[in-house]
């Protein structure tokens, strides 16, 4: 187990390293002069002189080759220093730390909402196979998976904020502020998870040990929740872990719509301002979260199925 974890951590470091290189190269391939963009964000559009642009270029090291800039950035990141914002001049690490709790809160709440909807819907849909409930759940899942996040967000705002006034349109700080963003993010995940749980449950309910459990007089409730659902959840765990990673990605759009002060909104604001240090730090955080979630999912397999073991021969 320890050997497997160390091996996976080594691979994850390589993945994160590759993501940082790709992001750094793409940012430097973007059109426009980096120094000019930073100067515009820092000093404004009016009366911007060539001297101010050149001072920015030299002070921020933008006159060096790309590979030199990357090595310089990487050497500081390895020491926990993400540098300073090219726009505000403040430490990037402080901005990241201040935004992480809001993003994690939104992602975890959205995942919890999706599971509260998906688990009962998927189980009932499988148990009541080809019934009206099953058809309704399948149609609802199809709609949930088809509606884009940004469009669903606008519909929820129009209905629950503008028309009925139940929830605030934007902001952060109270339970009512998180409802619409969490529903927006969780709806698509709930739809996908519902379909997967239904398919997995249908497969498990056909197994011999389920028929044997029923033949021994075990109650239907115990058969469904103690035997079938536990085994049906093993393939679902992978998708849930991946969906949590995608939830973190989805926050980029949803946080911007609802003005949620998380990493996603910080990333979007930094892209508009061409704040390269903050962009690189945000992408790095998203990459680290995603790969750690994948590792956690693999380890959760052991809890759900003790027959699964990762040894030296594991890939």
Secondary structure, DSSP 8 states (H G I E B T S, - for coil): -HHHHHHHHHHHHHHHHHHHHHHHHHHHHSSS-HHHHHHHHHH-STT--HHHHHHHHHHTTTTS-HHHHHHHHHHHHTTT---B-TTT-SBHHHHHHHHHHHHHHHHHHHHHHHHHHHHHHHHHHHHTTTSHHHHHHHHHHHHHHHS-HHHHHHHHIIIIIIIS--S-SS--SSHHHHHHHHHHHHHHHHHHHHHHHHHHHHHHTTSHHHHHHHHTT--HHHIIIIIIHHHHHHHHHHHHHHHHHHHHHHHHHHHHHHT--SHHHHHHHHHHHT-HHHHHHHHHHHHHHHHHHHHHHHHHHHHH-TT----TT--
